[in-house]
């Protein structure tokens, strides 16, 4: 199993859990669990692949991706997880998709800023779709250092690549920076400022 596929499967798993936790919060049925789990798990990757011209997108090339997303979503219907887990699972998924998105874009030859934007889009896309489906304001717009964490992680990955770091190290760095910043923001309730009234 290659590195990208392994990271994608981990990202799909944790984002599927975060989608299922949102479904539990909204008291949805099993269809709702699977829908939110799959959309959250694959939405960002589909956007990433569409931007990079990777067709068909990864979810349609590898049956394991969709299978894992569905299985994890259904399992979360039957297993009660703490509600606070949503943000933590989401933070881990954010790290995985930031790293793979930015690295795939860099491998395609995109300059640093577009590659960074692909990483952020891949990381935030599934979560935005999840929140829109249940009529909530997406995390990315709540000032919660969501996109900010992704930007920092993608930047770290791309800088590491510029200095010749191997892919595995760059992926690990991008993942770690993104996830740590997001978890720190959750635990310390850090946020960006909002306009004064």
ROSE-4610 file (N, C-alpha, C; in Angstrom, 1 decimal, always signed):
// ROSE-4610
residu = [X/X/X/X/X/X/X/X/X/X/X/X/X/X/X/X/X/X/X/X/X/X/X/X/X/X/X/X/X/X/X/X/X/X/X/X/X/X/X/X/X/X/X/X/X/X/X/X/X/X/X/X/X/X/X/X/X/X/X/X/X/X/X/X/X/X/X/X/X/X/X/X/X/X/X/X/X/X/X/X/X/X/X/X/X/X/X/X/X/X/X/X/X/X/X/X/X/X/X/X/X/X/X/X/X/X/X/X/X/X/X/X/X/X/X/X/X/X/X/X/X/X/X/X/X/X/X/X/X/X/X/X/X/X/X/X/X/X/X/X/X/X/X/X/X/X/X/X/X/X/X/X/X/X/X/X/X/X/X/X/X/X/X/X/X/X/X/X/X/X/X/X/X/X/X/X/X/X/X/X/X/X/X/X/X/X/X/X/X/X/X/X/X/X/X/X/X/X/X/X/X/X/X/X/X/X/X/X/X/X/X/X/X/X/X/X/X/X/X/X/X/X/X/X/X/X/X/X/X/X/X/X/X/X/X/X/X/X/X/X/X/X/X/X/X/X/X/X/X/X/X/X/X/X/X/X/X/X/X/X/X/X/X/X/X/X/X/X/X/X/X/X/X/X/X/X/X/X/X/X/X/X/X/X/X/X/X/X/X/X/X/X/X/X/X/X/X/X/X/X/X/X/X/X/X/X/X/X/X/X/X/X/X/X/X/X/X/X/X/X/X/X/X/X/X/X/X/X/X/X/X/X/X/X/X/X/X/X/X/X/X/X/X/X/X/X/X/X/X/X/X/X/X/X/X/X/X/X/X/X/X/X/X/X/X/X/X/X/X/X/X/X/X/X/X/X/X/X/X/X/X/X/X/X/X/X/X/X/X/X/X/X/X/X/X/X/X/X/X/X/X/X/X/X/X/X/X/X/X/X/X/X/X/X/X/X/X/X/X/X/X/X/X/X/X/X/X/X/X/X/X/X/X/X/X/X/X/X/X/X/X/X/X/X/X/X/X/X/X/X/X/X/X/X/X/X/X/X/X/X/X/X/X/X/X/X/X/X/X/X/X/X/X/X/X/X/X/X/X/X/X/X/X/X/X/X/X/X/X/X/X/X/X/X/X/X/X/X/X/X/X/X/X/X/X/X/X/X/X/X/X/X/X/X/X/X/X/X/X/X/X/X/X/X/X/X/X/X/X/X/X/X/X/X/X/X/X/X/X/X/X/X/X/X/X/X/X/X/X/X/X/X/X/X/X/X/X/X/X/X/X/X/X/X/X/X/X/X/X/X/X/X/X/X/X/X/X/X/X/X/X/X/X/X/X/X/X/X/X/X/X]
num = [1/1/1/2/2/2/3/3/3/4/4/4/5/5/5/6/6/6/7/7/7/8/8/8/9/9/9/10/10/10/11/11/11/12/12/12/13/13/13/14/14/14/15/15/15/16/16/16/17/17/17/18/18/18/19/19/19/20/20/20/21/21/21/22/22/22/23/23/23/24/24/24/25/25/25/26/26/26/27/27/27/28/28/28/29/29/29/30/30/30/31/31/31/32/32/32/33/33/33/34/34/34/35/35/35/36/36/36/37/37/37/38/38/38/39/39/39/40/40/40/41/41/41/42/42/42/43/43/43/44/44/44/45/45/45/46/46/46/47/47/47/48/48/48/49/49/49/50/50/50/51/51/51/52/52/52/53/53/53/54/54/54/55/55/55/56/56/56/57/57/57/58/58/58/59/59/59/60/60/60/61/61/61/62/62/62/63/63/63/64/64/64/65/65/65/66/66/66/67/67/67/68/68/68/69/69/69/70/70/70/71/71/71/72/72/72/73/73/73/74/74/74/75/75/75/76/76/76/77/77/77/78/78/78/79/79/79/80/80/80/81/81/81/82/82/82/83/83/83/84/84/84/85/85/85/86/86/86/87/87/87/88/88/88/89/89/89/90/90/90/91/91/91/92/92/92/93/93/93/94/94/94/95/95/95/96/96/96/97/97/97/98/98/98/99/99/99/100/100/100/101/101/101/102/102/102/103/103/103/104/104/104/105/105/105/106/106/106/107/107/107/108/108/108/109/109/109/110/110/110/111/111/111/112/112/112/113/113/113/114/114/114/115/115/115/116/116/116/117/117/117/118/118/118/119/119/119/120/120/120/121/121/121/122/122/122/123/123/123/124/124/124/125/125/125/126/126/126/127/127/127/128/128/128/129/129/129/130/130/130/131/131/131/132/132/132/133/133/133/134/134/134/135/135/135/136/136/136/137/137/137/138/138/138/139/139/139/140/140/140/141/141/141/142/142/142/143/143/143/144/144/144/145/145/145/146/146/146/147/147/147/148/148/148/149/149/149/150/150/150/151/151/151/152/152/152/153/153/153/154/154/154/155/155/155/156/156/156/157/157/157/158/158/158/159/159/159/160/160/160/161/161/161/162/162/162/163/163/163/164/164/164/165/165/165/166/166/166/167/167/167/168/168/168/169/169/169/170/170/170/171/171/171/172/172/172/173/173/173/174/174/174/175/175/175/176/176/176/177/177/177/178/178/178/179/179/179/180/180/180/181/181/181/182/182/182/183/183/183/184/184/184/185/185/185/186/186/186/187/187/187/188/188/188/189/189/189/190/190/190/191/191/191/192/192/192/193/193/193/194/194/194/195/195/195/196/196/196/197/197/197]
x = [+0.9/+0.0/+0.9/+0.7/+1.6/+1.2/+2.1/+1.9/+0.7/+0.4/-0.7/-2.0/-2.1/-3.3/-3.6/-2.5/-2.6/-3.1/-2.5/-2.9/-4.3/-4.7/-6.1/-7.1/-6.7/-7.6/-7.7/-6.6/-6.7/-7.6/-7.3/-8.1/-9.6/-9.9/-11.3/-11.9/-11.2/-11.7/-12.1/-11.1/-11.4/-12.4/-12.4/-13.5/-14.9/-14.9/-16.2/-16.7/-15.9/-16.3/-16.8/-16.1/-16.6/-17.9/-18.1/-19.4/-20.5/-20.2/-21.2/-21.5/-20.5/-20.8/-21.7/-21.5/-22.5/-23.9/-24.0/-25.3/-25.9/-25.1/-25.6/-26.1/-25.3/-25.7/-27.1/-27.3/-28.6/-29.7/-29.4/-30.3/-30.8/-29.9/-30.3/-30.4/-31.0/-31.2/-29.9/-29.8/-28.6/-28.3/-29.3/-29.0/-28.3/-28.8/-28.2/-26.7/-26.5/-25.1/-24.2/-24.6/-23.8/-23.6/-24.7/-24.5/-23.5/-23.7/-22.8/-21.4/-21.3/-20.0/-19.2/-19.9/-19.3/-18.9/-19.9/-19.6/-18.4/-18.4/-17.3/-16.0/-16.0/-14.8/-14.2/-15.1/-14.6/-14.7/-15.5/-15.8/-14.5/-13.6/-12.4/-11.5/-11.4/-10.6/-11.1/-12.4/-13.0/-12.7/-12.9/-12.5/-11.0/-10.2/-8.7/-8.5/-9.1/-8.8/-9.4/-10.5/-11.1/-10.2/-9.7/-8.8/-7.5/-7.0/-5.8/-6.0/-7.2/-7.5/-7.3/-7.4/-7.3/-8.7/-9.0/-10.3/-10.2/-11.2/-12.2/-11.5/-12.2/-11.6/-11.4/-10.5/-10.0/-11.1/-12.2/-13.3/-13.9/-13.8/-14.3/-13.2/-12.0/-10.9/-10.6/-10.9/-10.5/-11.7/-12.2/-13.5/-13.3/-12.0/-11.8/-12.2/-12.0/-12.3/-13.7/-14.6/-16.0/-16.5/-15.9/-16.2/-15.9/-14.7/-14.3/-15.2/-15.5/-16.3/-17.7/-18.3/-19.6/-19.5/-18.5/-18.4/-18.2/-17.3/-17.1/-18.3/-19.0/-20.2/-21.3/-21.5/-22.5/-22.0/-20.7/-20.2/-20.5/-20.3/-20.5/-22.0/-22.9/-24.3/-24.6/-23.9/-24.1/-23.2/-22.1/-21.1/-21.2/-21.5/-21.7/-20.3/-20.0/-18.7/-19.0/-18.0/-18.3/-18.5/-19.5/-19.8/-18.6/-17.7/-16.6/-15.6/-15.7/-14.9/-14.9/-16.1/-16.2/-15.1/-14.8/-13.7/-12.3/-12.1/-10.8/-10.6/-11.6/-11.5/-11.4/-12.1/-12.0/-10.6/-10.0/-8.6/-7.6/-7.8/-6.9/-7.2/-8.4/-8.8/-8.2/-8.3/-7.8/-6.3/-5.6/-4.1/-3.8/-4.5/-4.3/-4.6/-5.7/-6.0/-5.3/-4.8/-3.9/-2.6/-2.1/-0.8/-0.9/-1.9/-2.0/-2.3/-3.2/-3.6/-2.5/-1.7/-0.6/+0.5/+0.8/+1.9/+1.5/+0.3/-0.2/-0.1/-0.5/-0.5/+1.0/+1.9/+3.3/+3.9/+3.5/+3.9/+3.4/+2.3/+1.7/+2.4/+3.4/+4.1/+3.5/+2.5/+1.9/+2.8/+2.8/+3.6/+3.1/+3.9/+3.6/+2.3/+1.9/+0.6/-0.6/-0.7/-1.8/-1.7/-0.5/-0.4/-1.0/-0.7/-1.2/-2.7/-3.3/-4.7/-5.4/-4.8/-5.3/-5.3/-4.3/-4.2/-5.3/-5.5/-6.6/-8.0/-8.2/-9.5/-9.8/-8.8/-8.9/-9.3/-8.6/-8.8/-10.1/-10.6/-11.8/-13.0/-12.9/-14.0/-15.1/-14.7/-15.6/-16.4/-15.7/-16.3/-17.3/-17.0/-17.9/-19.2/-19.0/-20.2/-21.0/-20.4/-21.1/-22.0/-21.4/-22.1/-23.2/-23.0/-24.0/-25.2/-24.9/-26.0/-26.9/-26.4/-27.3/-27.6/-27.3/-27.7/-27.0/-25.7/-24.9/-23.8/-23.3/-22.2/-21.0/-20.3/-19.1/-18.0/-17.2/-16.2/-15.2/-15.0/-14.0/-14.3/-15.6/-16.0/-16.3/-16.0/-16.3/-15.1/-14.0/-12.9/-12.1/-12.3/-11.7/-10.4/-9.6/-8.3/-8.4/-9.4/-9.6/-8.8/-9.1/-8.3/-6.9/-6.8/-5.5/-4.5/-5.0/-4.2/-3.8/-4.7/-4.4/-3.4/-3.5/-2.6/-1.2/-1.1/+0.2/+0.8/+0.0/+0.5/+1.0/+0.2/+0.5/+1.8/+2.0/+3.2/+4.4/+4.3/+5.4/+5.8/+4.8/+5.1/+5.8/+5.3/+5.9/+7.3/+7.5/+8.9/+9.8/+9.4/+10.2/+10.5/+9.6/+9.9/+10.9/+10.8/+11.8/+13.2/+13.3/+14.6/+15.0/+14.3/+14.6/+14.2/+13.2/+12.8/+12.1/+12.2/+11.5/+10.0/+9.2/+7.8/+7.2/+7.7/+7.1/+7.4/+8.5/+8.8/+8.0/+7.9/+7.0/+5.6/+5.1/+3.7/+3.5/+4.4/+4.4/+4.4/+5.2/+5.4/+4.1/+3.6/+2.3/+1.2/+1.1/+0.0/+0.2/+1.4/+1.6/+1.3/+1.8/+1.6/+0.1/-0.6/-2.0/-2.8/-2.6/-3.3/-3.0/-1.8/-1.4/-2.0/-1.9/-2.5/-4.0/-4.7/-6.1/-6.5/-5.8/-6.1/-5.8/-4.7/-4.4/-5.5/-6.0/-7.1/-8.3/-8.6/-9.8/-9.6/-8.5/-8.2/-8.1/-7.5/-7.3/-8.4/-9.3/-10.4/-9.8/-8.8/-8.2/-9.1/-9.2/-10.0/-9.5/-9.8/-9.5/-10.5/-10.2/-11.1/-12.3/-13.4/-14.6/-14.8/-15.6/-15.8/-16.5/-16.2/-16.9/-18.2/-19.2/-20.5/-20.5]
y = [-1.2/+0.0/+1.2/+2.2/+3.3/+4.4/+5.3/+6.3/+7.1/+7.6/+8.5/+7.7/+6.5/+5.7/+5.5/+5.2/+5.0/+6.2/+7.4/+8.6/+9.0/+8.8/+9.0/+8.1/+6.9/+6.0/+6.4/+6.9/+7.4/+8.7/+9.6/+10.8/+10.5/+9.6/+9.2/+8.6/+7.8/+7.2/+8.3/+9.2/+10.2/+11.2/+11.6/+12.5/+11.9/+10.6/+9.9/+9.9/+9.7/+9.7/+11.1/+12.2/+13.5/+13.8/+13.3/+13.4/+12.7/+11.5/+10.7/+11.4/+12.0/+12.7/+13.9/+14.6/+15.6/+15.1/+13.9/+13.3/+12.9/+12.4/+12.1/+13.4/+14.4/+15.7/+16.2/+15.9/+16.3/+15.3/+14.1/+13.1/+12.5/+12.2/+11.7/+10.2/+9.6/+8.2/+7.6/+6.2/+5.6/+6.2/+6.5/+7.1/+8.5/+9.2/+10.5/+10.3/+9.3/+9.0/+8.7/+7.9/+7.5/+8.7/+9.4/+10.6/+11.6/+12.0/+13.0/+12.4/+11.1/+10.5/+10.5/+10.0/+9.9/+11.3/+12.2/+13.6/+14.2/+14.1/+14.7/+14.0/+12.7/+11.9/+12.1/+12.3/+12.3/+13.7/+14.6/+15.9/+16.7/+16.8/+17.6/+16.9/+15.6/+14.8/+14.9/+14.9/+15.1/+16.5/+17.5/+18.9/+19.0/+18.4/+18.4/+17.7/+16.6/+15.9/+16.6/+17.3/+18.0/+19.2/+19.9/+21.0/+20.6/+19.4/+18.9/+18.1/+17.9/+17.2/+15.7/+15.2/+13.7/+13.1/+12.6/+12.0/+10.5/+9.7/+10.1/+10.3/+11.1/+11.4/+10.1/+10.2/+9.0/+8.1/+8.7/+7.9/+6.9/+7.2/+6.4/+5.4/+5.6/+4.7/+3.6/+3.8/+2.8/+2.5/+1.2/+0.9/+0.8/+0.7/+0.8/+2.1/+3.2/+4.5/+4.6/+4.3/+4.4/+3.4/+2.2/+1.1/+1.5/+2.1/+2.5/+3.6/+4.6/+5.7/+5.2/+4.3/+3.8/+3.0/+2.1/+1.2/+2.0/+3.0/+3.8/+4.6/+5.1/+5.9/+5.1/+3.9/+2.9/+2.5/+2.2/+1.8/+2.9/+4.2/+5.3/+5.5/+4.9/+5.0/+4.1/+3.0/+2.0/+2.2/+2.9/+3.2/+4.6/+4.8/+6.2/+6.8/+7.8/+8.5/+9.9/+10.4/+11.7/+12.8/+13.7/+14.8/+15.7/+15.9/+16.7/+16.1/+14.8/+14.1/+14.7/+15.3/+15.8/+16.7/+17.7/+18.6/+18.0/+17.0/+16.3/+15.4/+14.6/+13.8/+14.8/+15.9/+16.8/+17.4/+17.6/+18.2/+17.2/+15.9/+14.9/+14.8/+14.8/+14.7/+16.0/+17.1/+18.4/+18.2/+17.6/+17.4/+16.5/+15.4/+14.4/+15.1/+15.7/+16.2/+17.5/+18.3/+19.4/+18.9/+17.8/+17.3/+16.7/+15.8/+15.2/+16.2/+17.1/+18.1/+18.9/+19.5/+20.3/+19.6/+18.3/+17.6/+17.1/+16.7/+16.3/+17.5/+18.7/+19.9/+20.2/+20.1/+20.4/+19.4/+18.1/+17.1/+17.4/+18.0/+18.4/+19.6/+20.2/+21.3/+22.7/+22.7/+24.0/+24.8/+26.2/+27.0/+27.0/+27.5/+27.3/+27.8/+29.0/+29.6/+28.8/+28.4/+27.6/+26.2/+25.6/+24.3/+24.4/+25.5/+25.8/+25.8/+26.6/+26.7/+25.3/+24.5/+23.1/+22.4/+22.5/+21.8/+22.2/+23.5/+24.1/+23.7/+23.7/+23.3/+21.9/+21.0/+19.6/+19.4/+20.1/+19.9/+20.4/+21.5/+22.2/+21.8/+21.3/+21.1/+20.2/+19.0/+18.0/+18.6/+19.3/+19.9/+20.9/+21.8/+22.8/+22.2/+21.1/+20.4/+19.8/+19.2/+18.6/+19.7/+20.8/+21.9/+22.4/+22.6/+23.2/+22.2/+20.9/+19.9/+19.9/+20.3/+20.4/+21.8/+22.7/+24.1/+24.8/+24.4/+25.1/+25.9/+26.9/+27.8/+26.9/+26.8/+26.0/+26.4/+25.5/+25.8/+26.8/+26.7/+27.6/+29.0/+29.4/+30.7/+31.2/+30.4/+30.7/+31.3/+31.6/+32.1/+31.2/+29.9/+28.9/+28.3/+29.1/+28.7/+27.3/+27.2/+26.0/+26.1/+27.0/+27.2/+27.7/+28.5/+29.0/+27.9/+26.8/+25.7/+25.0/+24.9/+24.2/+25.0/+26.3/+27.2/+27.0/+27.0/+26.8/+25.4/+24.4/+23.1/+22.9/+23.5/+23.4/+24.2/+25.3/+26.1/+25.4/+24.7/+23.9/+22.8/+22.1/+21.1/+21.6/+22.7/+23.2/+23.8/+24.4/+24.8/+23.6/+22.6/+21.4/+20.8/+20.8/+20.3/+21.2/+22.5/+23.4/+23.1/+22.6/+22.3/+20.8/+20.1/+18.8/+17.7/+17.9/+16.9/+15.8/+14.5/+13.4/+13.6/+13.0/+13.1/+12.7/+11.6/+11.1/+12.1/+12.7/+13.7/+15.0/+15.4/+16.6/+16.3/+15.2/+14.8/+14.8/+14.2/+14.1/+15.5/+16.4/+17.8/+18.5/+18.5/+19.2/+18.7/+17.4/+16.8/+17.3/+17.2/+17.5/+19.0/+19.9/+21.3/+21.7/+21.2/+21.4/+20.9/+19.7/+19.0/+19.7/+19.9/+20.5/+21.9/+22.7/+24.1/+24.0/+23.1/+23.0/+22.5/+21.5/+20.9/+22.0/+22.7/+23.8/+24.8/+25.2/+26.2/+25.6/+24.3/+23.8/+23.8/+23.3/+23.2/+24.6/+25.5/+26.9/+27.9/+27.4/+28.2/+29.5/+29.3/+30.3/+30.6/+31.8/+32.2/+33.5/+33.7/+34.9/+36.0/+37.3/+38.3/+38.4/+38.9/+39.1/+40.7/+41.2/+42.7/+43.2/+44.4/+45.0/+45.5/+45.5/+46.0/+47.5]
z = [+0.0/+0.0/+0.0/-1.0/-1.0/+0.0/+0.2/+1.3/+1.2/-0.1/-0.3/+0.0/-0.4/-0.2/+1.3/+2.0/+3.4/+4.1/+3.8/+4.4/+4.1/+2.8/+2.4/+3.2/+3.4/+4.2/+5.6/+6.2/+7.6/+7.6/+6.6/+6.6/+6.4/+5.5/+5.3/+6.6/+7.3/+8.5/+9.6/+9.8/+10.9/+10.5/+9.2/+8.8/+8.8/+8.5/+8.5/+9.9/+10.9/+12.3/+12.6/+12.2/+12.5/+11.8/+10.6/+10.0/+10.7/+11.2/+12.0/+13.3/+13.9/+15.2/+15.0/+13.9/+13.5/+13.3/+12.7/+12.5/+13.8/+14.8/+16.1/+16.8/+16.7/+17.3/+16.7/+15.5/+14.8/+14.9/+15.6/+15.8/+14.4/+13.5/+12.2/+12.2/+11.2/+11.1/+10.4/+10.3/+9.7/+8.3/+7.5/+6.2/+6.3/+7.3/+7.6/+8.1/+8.9/+9.4/+8.2/+7.3/+6.2/+5.2/+5.0/+4.1/+4.6/+5.9/+6.4/+6.6/+7.0/+7.1/+5.7/+4.7/+3.4/+2.8/+2.9/+2.4/+3.1/+4.4/+5.2/+4.8/+4.7/+4.4/+3.1/+2.1/+0.7/+0.0/+0.6/-0.1/-0.4/+0.5/+0.3/-0.7/-0.6/-1.6/-3.0/-3.2/-4.5/-5.0/-4.2/-4.6/-5.0/-4.2/-4.5/-5.9/-6.1/-7.4/-8.5/-8.4/-9.4/-9.8/-8.8/-9.1/-9.8/-9.4/-10.0/-11.3/-11.7/-12.9/-12.8/-11.6/-11.3/-11.4/-12.6/-12.8/-13.2/-12.8/-11.8/-10.4/-9.5/-8.2/-7.4/-6.4/-5.7/-5.2/-4.8/-4.2/-5.2/-6.5/-7.5/-8.1/-7.7/-8.2/-7.2/-6.0/-4.9/-4.1/-4.3/-3.6/-2.0/-1.6/-0.1/+0.5/-0.3/+0.2/+0.6/-0.3/+0.0/+1.0/+0.9/+1.9/+3.3/+3.5/+4.8/+5.3/+4.5/+4.9/+5.3/+4.6/+4.9/+6.2/+6.3/+7.5/+8.7/+8.7/+9.9/+10.3/+9.3/+9.6/+10.2/+9.7/+10.3/+11.7/+11.9/+13.2/+14.2/+13.8/+14.7/+15.1/+14.3/+14.6/+15.9/+16.0/+17.0/+18.3/+18.1/+19.2/+19.6/+20.8/+21.3/+21.6/+20.9/+21.1/+21.8/+22.5/+23.2/+22.2/+22.4/+21.5/+21.2/+22.2/+22.0/+21.0/+20.8/+19.8/+18.4/+18.1/+16.7/+16.4/+17.2/+16.9/+16.8/+17.7/+17.7/+16.5/+16.1/+14.9/+13.7/+13.7/+12.6/+12.5/+13.6/+13.6/+13.0/+13.3/+12.7/+11.2/+10.8/+9.4/+8.6/+9.3/+8.7/+8.4/+9.4/+9.2/+8.0/+7.9/+6.8/+5.5/+5.3/+4.0/+3.6/+4.6/+4.3/+3.7/+4.3/+3.9/+2.5/+2.3/+1.0/-0.1/+0.2/-0.8/-1.3/-0.3/-0.7/-1.4/-0.9/-1.5/-3.0/-3.2/-4.5/-5.5/-5.0/-5.8/-6.2/-5.2/-5.4/-6.4/-6.3/-7.3/-8.7/-8.8/-10.1/-10.7/-9.9/-10.4/-10.2/-9.3/-9.0/-8.1/-8.3/-7.5/-6.0/-5.1/-3.7/-3.3/-3.7/-3.2/-3.7/-5.0/-5.4/-4.8/-4.6/-3.9/-2.5/-1.8/-0.4/-0.5/-1.4/-1.5/-1.8/-2.6/-2.8/-1.5/-0.7/+0.5/+1.5/+1.5/+2.4/+1.9/+0.6/+0.0/+0.3/+0.1/+0.4/+1.9/+2.8/+4.2/+4.7/+4.2/+4.7/+3.9/+2.7/+1.8/+2.4/+2.9/+3.5/+4.7/+5.5/+6.7/+6.3/+5.3/+4.9/+4.3/+3.5/+3.0/+4.1/+5.1/+6.2/+6.9/+7.2/+8.0/+7.1/+5.8/+4.9/+4.9/+4.8/+4.7/+5.9/+7.1/+8.3/+8.7/+7.8/+8.0/+9.2/+9.4/+10.4/+9.7/+10.4/+9.9/+10.0/+8.8/+8.8/+9.8/+10.4/+11.3/+10.7/+9.4/+8.8/+8.8/+9.1/+9.2/+10.6/+11.6/+13.0/+13.7/+13.0/+13.7/+14.6/+14.3/+15.3/+14.9/+14.1/+13.6/+12.9/+12.1/+11.3/+10.0/+9.1/+7.9/+8.3/+9.3/+9.7/+10.0/+10.7/+11.0/+9.7/+8.8/+7.5/+6.7/+6.7/+6.0/+6.6/+8.0/+8.6/+8.3/+8.3/+8.0/+6.6/+5.6/+4.2/+4.0/+4.6/+4.5/+5.0/+6.1/+6.7/+5.7/+5.2/+4.2/+3.0/+2.4/+1.2/+1.5/+2.6/+3.0/+3.1/+3.8/+3.9/+2.6/+1.6/+0.3/-0.4/-0.2/-0.9/-0.4/+0.8/+1.4/+1.2/+0.3/-0.1/+0.8/+1.7/+2.6/+1.8/+2.2/+1.5/+1.8/+0.9/+0.9/+2.3/+2.8/+4.1/+5.2/+5.3/+6.3/+6.1/+4.8/+4.5/+4.9/+4.6/+4.9/+6.5/+7.1/+8.6/+9.2/+8.7/+9.2/+9.0/+7.7/+7.4/+8.3/+8.5/+9.3/+10.8/+11.3/+12.7/+13.0/+12.1/+12.4/+12.3/+11.3/+11.2/+12.4/+12.7/+13.8/+15.1/+15.4/+16.7/+16.9/+15.8/+16.0/+16.2/+15.4/+15.6/+17.0/+17.5/+18.8/+19.9/+19.7/+20.7/+20.7/+19.5/+19.4/+20.1/+20.0/+20.6/+22.2/+22.6/+24.1/+24.8/+24.1/+24.7/+24.3/+23.4/+22.9/+22.2/+21.4/+20.6/+19.4/+19.0/+17.8/+17.2/+16.0/+15.3/+15.8/+15.7/+16.1/+15.2/+15.7/+14.9/+15.0/+14.0/+14.0/+15.2/+15.6/+16.8/+16.3/+17.2/+16.9/+16.9]
